[in-house]
Amino acid sequence: MAEKRIVYFDMAKGVGIFLVVLGHIEQAPKPLCIWIQSFHMPLFFILSGMLIHYKGEAALPFSTLLFNKFQHIIVPYISFSFLYFLIDCVRILFFSFTWKDLIKNVFLSISFYGKSVLWFLPGLFFGELLFLLLLKKFHRHALNFSLILSIMAYGIKVLENPFFTFLLSIDRYFVYFLVHLITALLRVAIVSSFIGLGYYFFRILNKKRRRIKEFTLSLVFLLISFLINMINKSTDLHFMELNNLFLYYIGAISGSLCIIFICKNIPSLSFLCFWGRNSLIIMSTHIDFYILYMASLLSLYFNQFITRAKVYVFCVTVMTLVFLIEYPVITIIQKYFGFFLGQQLIFRKKSNHL
């Protein structure tokens, strides 16, 4: 029997994907984008850890976990990577895009570093498996080991960064592949630690508290997130540019818990739940399917008639257009291309037992 969905998890993912798209608008206020980047991806990883706890996945055989994770994460990764490859082929024909660029993007995909926003999927896949392995091996000490691995991974990245920069200057495909493969593996350790934090935070989140207390906590977390962001400046988990690692964790945790506590204590909002349930599609399509680009061009046209608050009106227009365009994209993929998301595999597996 399938588990009942936790509505505020979907809402939190909906807020998360909204912030992801907003953070990718080049004309958006820089301080806002820097704040968003401090926690928007850790939010998804923390929620993944909470779902692992909620579903009781630690008790399942590792082979079952491996199959399920591959089906729901790597199948979409392969599908969208292939679509990105086809789009790149079209770019060669009509835009200033070279075969060399295409080959490099293929190496990004096969190294599991991920092209563009797709880095999130292999990070999630291997991060979940790593934490589940630690959980089966070390039980209640799993988070400690996960955090230790995270610190070691970031230390290696910082120490080796000049060396990696030198290697990339050699401009050889194998070196390019190797550097990005190593970076992807190091990033998995950090992702795994956020998944582990989410796993243990779920126990705290499940405790019954008065709503006013949880709203107060969310405001406290929001304040901490703002303050930490002012100190630690711009960060990006994609490229493992985290500055002070301790401050990055505090900022990412506080920003994520702020969103989760707010979503837990407000009425269910259907549009947020819809975005949250389809966050993988929105994440994978809004940039490389040129949805954000088209929305930006249309918004620039409309913006010429605006006389005040042009930046804010532009951002609101872009966001509105992006999510309006995403609706038919989501509908088409869900209805006709469910196998991109591993859904057809689920159907076949079920049909074998009829």
N, C-alpha and C positions, 0 to 999 in steps of 0.2 A: 504494500500500500504506500502510495506517495505521501511524503510529508506535507503538512499544511504550510503554505507560504507565509512567511512573516511579513506583514504588510509594510511595516516601517523599515524593513531592510530594503524592499523594493523602492520605497520613497527615498531612502538615503542614497541608493544607487542612482535614482533619478536626479537628485540634487547634484551628485557627483558628476554625472555625464553632462549636466547643464554647465557646471563649472569648467569641465574639460573643454567644451566647445568655446565658452566665453574666454578662457585663457589662451585659445588659439587665434583669437581675433587680433591682428597686428595693431590695429588702431585703438584697442582697449587701453584704458589707463594703466601704465606700467606698474605702479604700486599695487593695484588690484590683481594684476596677472602674477606678480611675484608672490603675493599672499596665497593666491589659489594654488600655485605650483608647490607651495610648501606642504600641502597635505592632500591634494585631490587624488593622487594615485595611491598613497598609503591607505586612504579611506576604503578603496575597493579591496585591498589586500586584507585589511582588518575585518571587513565584512565577510570575506571568504573564510577567515579563521573562525569567526562566529558561526558561520553556517556549518563548518566541519564539526564544531561542538554540538550544534543543534541536531544535526543528522546522525550523530554518533558514529562518524566514519572511522574513528580510531579502533573500533571493535571489528571492522570488516577486514577480510583477508587482503593482503597487499595486492594480489593479482586482480581482485575485483576493483580495487581503488584505481589501479593503473589503467584498466580497461575503461572505466567510467570517465576518468580524467582525460584520457586520450580522446575519447569520443566527444566530450563536451568542450574541450579546449584546443587540442592539437588539430582535430579535423577542421574546425573553423580557421585555425591558423594557416593550415595548408590551403584551404579554399580561398581565403582572402589574399594570401601571398600569390597564388596563381592569378587571381584577378588583377592584382597590382602589376604582375608581370605582363599581362595582356595590355593593360593601360600604358605601361612603359614602352611596349612595342609600338603602340599608336603614337606616343610622344616622339619616337624616333622619326616617324614619317612626317609629322606635321610641326614639330617644335624643335628647339635647340637642345636636343637630348641625344647623347651618343651611345654607341654600342658598349663603350667602356663603362659608362654610367649604368647601363642595363646589367652588365656582368657583375659589377660591384653590388648592385641591389639583389641579385640572385645569391651572391655570397652572404649578404646580410641575412637573407631568409634561411639558407641551409645551415648557417652557423647558430641559428636560434637567437641571434641578436635582434632580429626583426626589423623589417623596413618600416620606417615612420612609426605610427602609433601601435603597430602590431607587436612591438617589443613586449607589450603588456601580457600577451597570451603565453609565450614560452616561459616568461618570468613567473606567471601564476602557476603554470603546470608543474615546473620543476620545484618551485617554492613550496607548493602544497605537498608534493611527494617527499621533499626533504624534511619538512616539519613532521609529516606523518611517520616517516622512518624514525626520526628522533623521538617522537612520542611513543612509538612501540618499543624502542630500545631503552629509553631513559625515563619514560613515564612523567612524573611531576617535575623532573629536572630538564625536560625537553626545551623549555623556553630559555633556560640559562645557557645551554649549549648553542641554541640558535642565535642568541645575542652575541656569544663569544665568536661564533663563525662570522657574524655580521661585522664585528669590529675588525677581525683579522682580514676579511675581504676588503673592507674600505681602506685599511692600512696598506694592503698590497696595491690597491688601485692608486692611492696617493703617491706611494713610493715609486711605482712603475710608470706613472703617467708620462714623465719626460722620455722614458725609454720607448713607450708605446708611440708617442709623437714622432720619435726618431724612426721607428720601424715603418710607420705609415708614410713617411717621406720617401722611403725606398720605392714605393709605388709598384709593388708586385702583388698579384692576386692572392697567392698563398699567404703572404704576410698579412694582407688585409683581412683575409678569412680568419687567420689565427688570432690576431689582436682582438677582433670582435667576438670570437668564440670565447676567449679568456674573459673578456669584459662581461659577456652574457652570464658566464658561470659565476663570476664574482657578484654580479647583481642579484643572482638567485638567492645568495646567502642573506642579503638585506631584505629582499621580498619575503623570504621564509620567516624572518624575525617578526615582521609586521603580521603575518598570518598567525604566528604563535601568540603574539600579543592579543589579537582578536579572539583567539581560542579561549584565552583565560579571562579576557574582558567580558565575555558572554555571561560568565557566572555573576559578575558584578552587575551587569546590565539587567539580569533577570530578577534581581531583588526588587521587592515592592517598596516604592517610595511615594511620597506625596508628589503630585504633579508640579506644584510650586517649587519643591526642592530640586526636581530634575531640571526645570527651566532655569533655576538659579545656577545649577552646575553647568548648564550649557553656556550661560553668559560668562561664567568664570573661565571656562575652556576657551571661549571666543577671545576674551581679553588676553589670556596667556598666549594664544596663537598670534594675535596682533603684535604683542610685545616681543615675542621670540623672533618673529619675522623681521621686525625693525633691527634686531641685533644681527641675525644670521644672514640677512640679505637674500639674494636670488639663489635658489636651489633647483635641481632637476634630477629626479631619480633615474630618468631615462639614460642620461649620460653620466650618472653617478657623481654629479657635482653637488655635494651636500654641505660644503664648508665645515662648520663645527658639527661633528656627528652627534654629540650629545644634544645640542640645541636643536638639530634637525629632528631627532626623535621626539623631543618634547613638543615642538611645534606641530609635527605631523600627528601625533597622538591627540593633542588638545583640539586641533582643528577637526579631526575625524570624529572624536567623541561629541564635540559641539553639534555637528550635523546629525549624528545618530540620536542623541538625546532630544533634539528638537523634533525630529521626525517621529520619534516614539510617542511624543506627547501632544501632537497636533492631530486634528481629524484627517482621515484618509483622503488623499487628493489623487483622483484617478489618473490625471495626466502625468503626475510624478511617478506613479506606479507603472504606467505604460512605458515611460522613458526608462525606468529602472529595469523592467523585465526585458527591454530591448536595448540595453546599454551596449552590449557587445556589437550589435549591428551599427548603432550610431557611432560608436568609437571607431569602428573599422571603415566607415564610409564617409564621414563628414569632411575629411581632408582629401584623401586620395581618390575619391570619386568626384572631387571638385564641387561638392555641394556648398562648402563654406566659401569657396572662391566665387561661385555664381551668386550666392547671397550677398557677398561683399560688393560685387559689381552693381547689382541692382540697388543696394543701399546707398552706394556712392551717387548713383543717379538721383535718387529721391532726396539725398542729403543736400543737394545744391539749392533746394527750395527752403531749407531750414535756416533760420537766422540766429537761433539761440541753442545752447547746449548741444551743439552739432555732434560731438563725440558720443555723448550718451544716447542721443536719438539714433545715431548710426549703429551703435552696439545693440540697442533694443530691436531695431529693424533687422539686423543681421540674424540675431538669435531667433526672432519670429520666423523669418524666411527659412532658416536652416531646419527648424523643427517641423515646419509645414511641409518642406520637401522630403524630410526624413519619413514622414508618415506613409506615403505611397511606397517608398523604398522598403520600409519595414514590412509592409503588407505583401509586396511582391515576393520578397525573400522568404517570408514565413509561409506563403501559400504555394509557391512554385519551386523554391530552391532551399527547402528545409534541410536537404542533405549538406548544404554549406555549414550548417550549425550542428551536424551530427544527428539531426532528428530522424532522418530516414533509417539510420543505423538502429535507432531505438525501436522504430516500428518493426523492422525485420526481426530484431531479437524477440520482441513480444509475439510476433506472428508464428514463430517457431514453436511456441508453447500452447497454441490454440488447439 
